Amino acid sequence: MRTASSTAVIPRRSTWSKSSVRLLLYAQLLLLDSASIIAGFYLASSVREGHWLSLAGVNVGFFLLPITIGTAIATGTYSINSLRYPLAGLRGIVSAFTFSVLIMLLGTFVLTTDLQLSRLQLGVGAACALALLATGRMLFRIHAKHVTGGLWLDELIIVDGAVLDATDGAVALDARVVNLSPNPQDPLMLQRLGSSVVGFDRVVVACAPERRAVWALLLKGMNIKGEILVPQFNDLGAIGVGTYMGKDTLVVSQGPLSMPNRAKKRALDLAMTVPALIALAPLMLMVAIAIKLESRGPVLFAQDRVGRGNRLFKILKFRSMRQERTDADGTRSASRDDDRITRIGKIIRKTSIDELPQLINVLRGDMSLVGPRPHALGSRAAEQHFWEIDERYWHRHSLKPGMTGLAQIRGFRGATDRRVDLTNRLQADMEYIDGWEIWRDISILLKTLKVVVHSNAF
């Protein structure tokens, strides 16, 4: 067992994390599957000493490959289960390959009469490819187990007033030593907790019975698989059951997006952010000059906001207030006749131009284009901090914060003078997290164009 030091920072190993190793193994497995499909059809064609397994002189495997791999990725074939359970992974790739063969048959029948391909010929090539896929997958299991030592996950065990022996592959953390007393009313403690769980795939908390509910609450916003060690079932809002060292655990949190979905969301962010930064560079330069000419102070305003896993990050905006009167903690929301706002500030806030530097946050990975809007620690509604109104507030941080979101296109923006101003946004954020789809992100981005100029933006 490895035990964390007495500081709030957990020691990291110098070697790659298990998540990085898994990504490398997924890439290797994808290349192996690709080679097996191509080689299978070349092997079948060599038996007849000809090129009878080809379409327009091209190996059939090259036509089937993108459909197979694309289907396999979309259905989650390249996942941790494919490494731990080779038969499950084999079923996934076989299903994807079979689907691609059916698409091939349909395409050659419907689209053209010039490219003839015997079903028997295709069957022989497919059989060879399937045999190589199965052989490759079984051998790859040996390679993967050797690379990982049979330890597939980076595990963190948080011990809070309980007695527990951790496995050799886990990092153990004494919550009391590193000042992680669970308290949803303490954002700085949540920041320490969020920083502590970064890089781990699984977090198990062993604590006294009276602390299980609050630990379950905090884990739900951490964007990790969080579990509470319990001797029996209870009312923690569990979403699954697991085991650790022969004892029951209740799974109380699960990152809302799988690795393929995280990759899709990040790809969308980069595909739109990079061109947007290039296209908007002249406008951003002009705004920067105008801000500098009107008042003293920096062009950009950086403020601590609550991000994914309840960790703090610096959000970037064009400065729209006078430097000497800016509110670093965000305790005072901007109002319609706010005397702190400059003349240029009124224009860029009304048109949301002040938000454009957040494209840099998206590029750095602090934010996403779409997600729950990040709030300052001092944000209040009806003279109460947001988390004092509804403790589910911390759950909304299981995803990266966004430049826009479902709440924004529904008109929930501007000052939060009433409790309902917060609850409306929170409800929309939770709805977005629970029902995430890549097409919904695209839809929200398109609808955001209609509300860039909004009566509640000031």
C-alpha positions as CSV (number, residue, x, y, z in Angstrom):
1,M,0.0,0.0,0.0
2,R,1.2,3.5,-0.8
3,T,0.2,6.2,1.7
4,A,0.0,9.9,0.7
5,S,2.1,12.4,2.5
6,S,0.8,14.9,5.1
7,T,0.3,17.6,2.5
8,A,-2.8,18.0,0.4
9,V,-1.1,16.9,-2.8
10,I,-1.0,13.2,-3.6
11,P,2.3,11.9,-4.9
12,R,2.2,10.9,-8.5
13,R,4.2,8.1,-10.0
14,S,6.9,9.0,-12.5
15,T,5.7,6.3,-14.9
16,W,2.6,6.7,-17.1
17,S,-0.8,6.7,-15.5
18,K,-2.9,3.6,-16.2
19,S,-5.3,5.7,-18.2
20,S,-2.4,6.7,-20.5
21,V,-1.4,3.1,-20.8
22,R,-4.9,2.1,-21.7
23,L,-5.1,4.8,-24.5
24,L,-1.8,3.4,-25.9
25,L,-3.3,-0.2,-25.8
26,Y,-6.5,1.0,-27.5
27,A,-4.4,2.5,-30.3
28,Q,-2.4,-0.7,-30.6
29,L,-5.5,-2.8,-30.6
30,L,-7.1,-0.7,-33.3
31,L,-4.0,-1.1,-35.5
32,L,-4.0,-4.8,-34.9
33,D,-7.6,-5.1,-35.9
34,S,-6.9,-3.0,-39.0
35,A,-4.0,-5.2,-40.0
36,S,-6.0,-8.4,-39.4
37,I,-8.8,-7.3,-41.8
38,I,-6.4,-6.2,-44.6
39,A,-4.2,-9.3,-44.1
40,G,-7.2,-11.6,-44.1
41,F,-8.3,-10.5,-47.6
42,Y,-4.7,-10.6,-48.9
43,L,-4.3,-14.1,-47.5
44,A,-7.5,-15.3,-49.2
45,S,-6.6,-13.7,-52.5
46,S,-3.1,-15.3,-52.5
47,V,-4.7,-18.8,-52.3
48,R,-6.0,-18.3,-55.9
49,E,-2.9,-16.5,-57.0
50,G,-4.9,-13.6,-58.3
51,H,-6.7,-10.4,-57.3
52,W,-10.2,-11.9,-57.3
53,L,-10.9,-10.4,-53.9
54,S,-10.8,-6.8,-55.1
55,L,-13.1,-4.0,-56.2
56,A,-11.7,-2.0,-59.1
57,G,-8.3,-3.4,-58.3
58,V,-8.4,-2.4,-54.6
59,N,-8.3,-4.9,-51.8
60,V,-11.8,-5.4,-50.4
61,G,-10.3,-5.0,-46.9
62,F,-9.6,-1.3,-47.5
63,F,-13.3,-0.7,-48.3
64,L,-14.5,-2.6,-45.2
65,L,-11.9,-1.1,-42.8
66,P,-13.3,2.4,-42.2
67,I,-16.8,1.1,-41.7
68,T,-15.6,-1.6,-39.3
69,I,-13.4,0.7,-37.2
70,G,-15.9,3.5,-37.2
71,T,-18.7,1.2,-36.0
72,A,-16.4,-0.4,-33.4
73,I,-15.5,3.0,-32.0
74,A,-19.1,4.3,-32.0
75,T,-20.2,1.2,-30.1
76,G,-17.5,1.3,-27.5
77,T,-15.5,-1.7,-28.6
78,Y,-12.2,0.0,-27.7
79,S,-12.8,0.2,-24.0
80,I,-11.4,-1.2,-20.8
81,N,-13.8,-4.2,-21.0
82,S,-12.1,-5.2,-24.3
83,L,-8.8,-5.4,-22.4
84,R,-10.1,-7.1,-19.3
85,Y,-12.5,-9.4,-21.1
86,P,-11.2,-10.4,-24.5
87,L,-14.3,-12.4,-25.5
88,A,-16.5,-9.3,-25.0
89,G,-14.1,-7.2,-27.1
90,L,-14.0,-10.0,-29.8
91,R,-17.8,-10.0,-30.0
92,G,-17.8,-6.2,-30.5
93,I,-15.3,-6.2,-33.4
94,V,-16.9,-9.2,-35.0
95,S,-20.3,-7.4,-34.9
96,A,-18.8,-4.3,-36.4
97,F,-17.0,-6.3,-39.1
98,T,-20.2,-8.2,-40.0
99,F,-22.1,-5.0,-40.3
100,S,-19.5,-3.6,-42.7
101,V,-19.7,-6.8,-44.9
102,L,-23.5,-6.3,-45.1
103,I,-23.0,-2.7,-46.0
104,M,-20.5,-3.8,-48.7
105,L,-23.0,-6.3,-50.2
106,L,-25.8,-3.7,-50.2
107,G,-23.6,-1.1,-51.8
108,T,-22.3,-3.3,-54.6
109,F,-25.9,-4.4,-55.3
110,V,-27.6,-1.0,-55.2
111,L,-25.0,1.6,-56.3
112,T,-23.3,0.0,-59.4
113,T,-23.4,-3.0,-61.7
114,D,-19.8,-2.6,-62.8
115,L,-18.1,-3.7,-59.6
116,Q,-19.0,-7.4,-59.4
117,L,-18.0,-9.3,-56.2
118,S,-18.9,-12.9,-55.6
119,R,-20.6,-13.6,-52.3
120,L,-18.5,-16.8,-52.0
121,Q,-15.3,-14.8,-52.6
122,L,-16.3,-12.3,-50.1
123,G,-17.2,-15.0,-47.6
124,V,-13.7,-16.6,-47.9
125,G,-12.0,-13.3,-47.3
126,A,-14.2,-12.5,-44.4
127,A,-13.5,-15.9,-42.8
128,C,-9.8,-15.3,-43.0
129,A,-10.1,-11.8,-41.6
130,L,-12.3,-13.1,-38.7
131,A,-9.8,-15.9,-37.9
132,L,-7.0,-13.3,-37.7
133,L,-9.1,-11.0,-35.6
134,A,-9.8,-13.7,-33.1
135,T,-6.2,-14.8,-33.0
136,G,-4.9,-11.3,-32.7
137,R,-7.4,-10.4,-29.9
138,M,-6.4,-13.5,-27.8
139,L,-2.7,-12.9,-28.2
140,F,-3.2,-9.2,-27.4
141,R,-4.8,-10.1,-24.1
142,I,-1.4,-11.6,-23.0
143,H,0.4,-8.5,-24.2
144,A,-2.0,-6.1,-22.4
145,K,-1.8,-8.1,-19.1
146,H,2.0,-8.0,-19.3
147,V,2.1,-4.3,-19.8
148,T,-0.4,-3.5,-17.0
149,G,0.5,-6.3,-14.6
150,G,-3.3,-7.0,-14.5
151,L,-3.9,-3.7,-12.8
152,W,-6.2,-1.8,-15.1
153,L,-7.3,1.2,-13.0
154,D,-5.6,4.0,-11.1
155,E,-7.3,3.7,-7.7
156,L,-7.5,6.2,-4.9
157,I,-8.6,5.1,-1.4
158,I,-9.8,7.9,0.8
159,V,-9.9,6.8,4.5
160,D,-11.9,9.1,6.7
161,G,-12.0,7.8,10.3
162,A,-12.2,4.1,9.2
163,V,-9.8,1.2,9.1
164,L,-8.9,-0.2,5.7
165,D,-6.0,-2.0,4.1
166,A,-5.6,-0.9,0.5
167,T,-4.3,-3.1,-2.3
168,D,-0.8,-2.9,-3.6
169,G,-2.0,-1.1,-6.7
170,A,-3.8,1.7,-5.0
171,V,-2.9,5.0,-3.5
172,A,-4.2,5.5,0.1
173,L,-5.1,8.9,1.4
174,D,-5.9,9.8,5.0
175,A,-8.5,12.5,4.7
176,R,-7.8,13.9,8.1
177,V,-4.1,14.3,7.5
178,V,-4.6,16.3,4.3
179,N,-7.5,18.3,5.6
180,L,-10.3,16.8,3.5
181,S,-13.1,16.9,6.0
182,P,-16.2,16.6,3.8
183,N,-18.1,19.9,3.9
184,P,-20.3,21.0,1.0
185,Q,-20.3,24.5,2.4
186,D,-16.5,24.9,1.9
187,P,-15.6,25.5,-1.7
188,L,-11.9,25.5,-0.9
189,M,-12.1,22.0,0.5
190,L,-13.9,20.9,-2.6
191,Q,-11.0,22.5,-4.6
192,R,-8.6,20.4,-2.6
193,L,-10.7,17.3,-3.1
194,G,-11.0,17.9,-6.8
195,S,-7.3,18.3,-7.2
196,S,-6.6,15.2,-5.2
197,V,-8.7,12.9,-7.4
198,V,-7.3,14.1,-10.7
199,G,-5.8,11.3,-12.7
200,F,-7.6,8.5,-10.9
201,D,-10.1,6.2,-12.5
202,R,-11.8,5.0,-9.3
203,V,-12.1,6.6,-5.9
204,V,-13.3,4.5,-2.9
205,V,-14.2,6.2,0.3
206,A,-14.1,4.3,3.6
207,C,-15.7,6.4,6.3
208,A,-17.9,6.3,9.4
209,P,-21.6,5.6,8.6
210,E,-22.7,9.2,9.5
211,R,-20.3,10.6,6.9
212,R,-21.4,8.4,4.0
213,A,-24.2,10.7,2.8
214,V,-22.0,13.8,2.6
215,W,-19.2,11.9,0.9
216,A,-21.7,10.6,-1.7
217,L,-22.9,14.1,-2.3
218,L,-19.4,15.4,-2.9
219,L,-18.3,12.5,-5.2
220,K,-21.3,13.0,-7.5
221,G,-19.6,16.2,-8.8
222,M,-16.1,14.9,-9.2
223,N,-16.3,13.4,-12.8
224,I,-14.9,10.1,-11.6
225,K,-16.2,6.7,-10.6
226,G,-16.8,7.2,-6.9
227,E,-17.7,4.5,-4.4
228,I,-18.6,4.4,-0.7
229,L,-17.4,1.3,1.2
230,V,-20.4,0.0,3.1
231,P,-21.3,-3.3,4.9
232,Q,-24.8,-3.1,3.6
233,F,-27.1,-1.1,1.3
234,N,-28.3,2.3,2.4
235,D,-29.9,5.4,1.0
236,L,-27.0,7.2,-0.7
237,G,-28.5,7.3,-4.1
238,A,-26.3,4.5,-5.4
239,I,-26.2,3.8,-9.1
240,G,-24.4,0.4,-8.9
241,V,-22.7,-2.1,-6.7
242,G,-19.0,-3.0,-6.6
243,T,-16.5,-4.7,-4.3
244,Y,-13.1,-3.8,-2.9
245,M,-11.0,-6.2,-0.9
246,G,-13.9,-8.5,-0.6
247,K,-16.2,-5.8,0.9
248,D,-19.3,-4.2,-0.7
249,T,-19.1,-0.8,-2.2
250,L,-21.9,1.4,-3.5
251,V,-21.2,3.3,-6.7
252,V,-22.6,6.7,-6.1
253,S,-21.0,8.7,-9.0
254,Q,-19.8,8.0,-12.5
255,G,-18.3,10.4,-14.9
256,P,-21.2,11.4,-17.2
257,L,-19.2,10.8,-20.4
258,S,-17.4,7.7,-21.6
259,M,-13.9,8.0,-23.1
260,P,-15.3,7.9,-26.7
261,N,-17.8,10.6,-25.9
262,R,-15.2,12.8,-24.2
263,A,-13.1,12.4,-27.4
264,K,-16.1,13.5,-29.5
265,K,-16.8,16.5,-27.4
266,R,-13.1,17.6,-27.3
267,A,-12.9,17.1,-31.1
268,L,-15.9,19.4,-31.6
269,D,-14.3,22.0,-29.3
270,L,-11.1,22.0,-31.2
271,A,-12.7,21.9,-34.6
272,M,-14.7,25.0,-33.9
273,T,-12.4,26.9,-31.5
274,V,-9.3,27.1,-33.7
275,P,-11.0,28.5,-36.8
276,A,-13.1,30.9,-34.5
277,L,-9.9,32.3,-32.9
278,I,-8.4,32.9,-36.3
279,A,-11.5,34.5,-37.8
280,L,-12.2,36.6,-34.7
281,A,-8.6,37.8,-34.2
282,P,-9.1,41.2,-35.9
283,L,-12.3,41.9,-33.8
284,M,-10.6,40.9,-30.6
285,L,-7.6,43.1,-31.4
286,M,-9.9,46.1,-32.0
287,V,-11.7,45.5,-28.7
288,A,-8.4,45.2,-26.9
289,I,-7.3,48.6,-28.3
290,A,-10.6,50.2,-27.4
291,I,-10.4,48.9,-23.8
292,K,-6.9,50.2,-23.4
293,L,-7.7,53.6,-24.8
294,E,-10.7,54.2,-22.5
295,S,-9.4,53.2,-19.1
296,R,-6.2,52.1,-17.3
297,G,-5.7,48.5,-16.5
298,P,-5.2,45.1,-18.2
299,V,-7.2,44.2,-21.3
300,L,-8.2,40.8,-20.0
301,F,-9.9,40.1,-16.7
302,A,-9.0,36.8,-15.0
303,Q,-11.2,35.4,-12.2
304,D,-11.3,32.2,-10.2
305,R,-14.3,30.1,-11.3
306,V,-15.5,26.6,-10.3
307,G,-14.7,24.1,-13.1
308,R,-14.9,20.4,-13.7
309,G,-14.6,18.3,-10.5
310,N,-15.2,21.4,-8.4
311,R,-11.6,22.5,-9.2
312,L,-10.9,26.2,-9.6
313,F,-9.5,27.7,-12.8
314,K,-8.9,31.2,-14.2
315,I,-11.6,32.3,-16.6
316,L,-10.6,35.0,-19.2
317,K,-12.8,37.9,-20.2
318,F,-12.3,41.2,-21.8
319,R,-12.3,43.7,-18.9
320,S,-15.6,45.6,-19.0
321,M,-15.3,47.4,-15.6
322,R,-13.0,50.0,-14.3
323,Q,-9.9,48.3,-12.9
324,E,-10.2,49.9,-9.4
325,R,-13.8,48.7,-9.0
326,T,-13.7,45.2,-10.3
327,D,-15.1,42.4,-8.1
328,A,-12.5,39.6,-7.9
329,D,-14.8,37.2,-6.0
330,G,-17.9,37.9,-8.0
331,T,-19.9,38.7,-4.9
332,R,-21.8,41.5,-6.6
333,S,-23.5,40.6,-9.8
334,A,-23.6,43.2,-12.6
335,S,-26.9,45.2,-12.7
336,R,-28.6,47.1,-15.5
337,D,-27.3,50.5,-14.4
338,D,-24.0,49.3,-12.9
339,D,-21.7,52.3,-12.5
340,R,-18.6,50.1,-12.5
341,I,-19.1,49.2,-16.2
342,T,-17.2,51.3,-18.8
343,R,-18.7,52.6,-22.0
344,I,-16.9,50.0,-24.1
345,G,-17.9,47.5,-21.4
346,K,-21.6,48.1,-21.9
347,I,-21.3,47.4,-25.6
348,I,-19.2,44.2,-25.3
349,R,-21.3,42.8,-22.4
350,K,-24.6,43.5,-24.3
351,T,-23.2,41.6,-27.4
352,S,-21.4,38.9,-25.4
353,I,-18.1,40.0,-27.0
354,D,-16.6,40.2,-23.6
355,E,-16.8,36.4,-23.5
356,L,-14.6,35.8,-26.6
357,P,-11.3,35.3,-24.7
358,Q,-12.9,32.1,-23.2
359,L,-12.1,30.5,-26.5
360,I,-8.6,30.4,-25.1
361,N,-9.9,28.6,-22.0
362,V,-11.5,26.1,-24.4
363,L,-8.3,25.7,-26.3
364,R,-6.4,25.1,-23.0
365,G,-9.0,22.5,-21.9
366,D,-10.3,24.4,-18.9
367,M,-13.7,24.8,-20.6
368,S,-15.8,23.4,-23.4
369,L,-17.9,25.3,-25.9
370,V,-21.1,23.8,-24.4
371,G,-21.6,23.0,-20.7
372,P,-22.8,24.5,-17.4
373,R,-21.7,28.1,-17.1
374,P,-18.9,28.5,-14.5
375,H,-19.7,30.7,-11.5
376,A,-17.5,32.7,-9.2
377,L,-17.1,31.5,-5.6
378,G,-18.9,34.6,-4.3
379,S,-21.9,34.2,-6.5
380,R,-25.2,34.6,-4.6
381,A,-28.9,34.4,-5.2
382,A,-31.3,36.0,-2.6
383,E,-28.3,36.8,-0.4
384,Q,-27.3,33.1,-0.2
385,H,-24.4,31.3,-1.9
386,F,-25.5,29.1,-4.7
387,W,-24.6,25.9,-2.9
388,E,-26.6,27.0,0.2
389,I,-29.8,27.1,-1.9
390,D,-29.4,23.6,-3.4
391,E,-26.5,21.2,-2.6
392,R,-27.0,19.5,-6.0
393,Y,-25.2,22.6,-7.2
394,W,-21.9,20.8,-6.9
395,H,-23.1,18.0,-9.1
396,R,-23.2,20.3,-12.1
397,H,-19.4,20.3,-12.2
398,S,-19.1,16.7,-13.3
399,L,-18.6,18.2,-16.8
400,K,-16.3,20.9,-18.1
401,P,-18.0,24.3,-17.8
402,G,-19.1,25.8,-21.1
403,M,-19.1,29.2,-22.9
404,T,-22.8,28.5,-23.5
405,G,-25.3,25.9,-22.3
406,L,-28.9,24.8,-22.2
407,A,-29.7,27.3,-19.5
408,Q,-28.4,30.2,-21.6
409,I,-30.5,29.4,-24.7
410,R,-33.5,29.1,-22.4
411,G,-32.9,32.7,-21.3
412,F,-31.6,32.0,-17.8
413,R,-28.8,34.5,-17.7
414,G,-28.0,37.8,-16.1
415,A,-28.2,38.7,-12.4
416,T,-29.5,36.1,-9.9
417,D,-31.7,38.2,-7.6
418,R,-34.0,35.4,-6.6
419,R,-33.6,31.8,-5.6
420,V,-35.6,30.7,-8.7
421,D,-32.9,32.3,-10.8
422,L,-30.4,29.7,-9.6
423,T,-32.8,26.8,-9.5
424,N,-33.9,27.3,-13.1
425,R,-30.2,27.3,-14.2
426,L,-29.4,24.3,-12.1
427,Q,-32.3,22.3,-13.4
428,A,-31.3,23.0,-17.0
429,D,-27.6,22.1,-16.3
430,M,-28.6,18.8,-14.7
431,E,-30.9,18.0,-17.7
432,Y,-28.0,18.7,-20.0
433,I,-25.6,16.5,-18.1
434,D,-28.0,13.6,-17.8
435,G,-29.0,13.6,-21.5
436,W,-25.7,14.6,-23.2
437,E,-25.4,13.9,-26.9
438,I,-22.9,15.4,-29.4
439,W,-25.8,16.5,-31.6
440,R,-27.3,18.4,-28.7
441,D,-24.1,20.3,-28.3
442,I,-24.3,21.3,-32.0
443,S,-27.9,22.3,-31.6
444,I,-27.1,24.5,-28.5
445,L,-24.3,26.2,-30.4
446,L,-26.6,27.1,-33.3
447,K,-29.4,28.3,-30.9
448,T,-26.8,30.4,-29.0
449,L,-26.4,32.6,-32.1
450,K,-30.0,33.7,-31.6
451,V,-29.4,34.9,-28.0
452,V,-26.0,36.5,-28.3
453,V,-27.7,39.8,-27.8
454,H,-30.1,39.4,-24.9
455,S,-32.2,41.7,-22.7
456,N,-30.7,40.1,-19.6
457,A,-27.1,40.7,-20.7
458,F,-25.6,43.7,-19.0
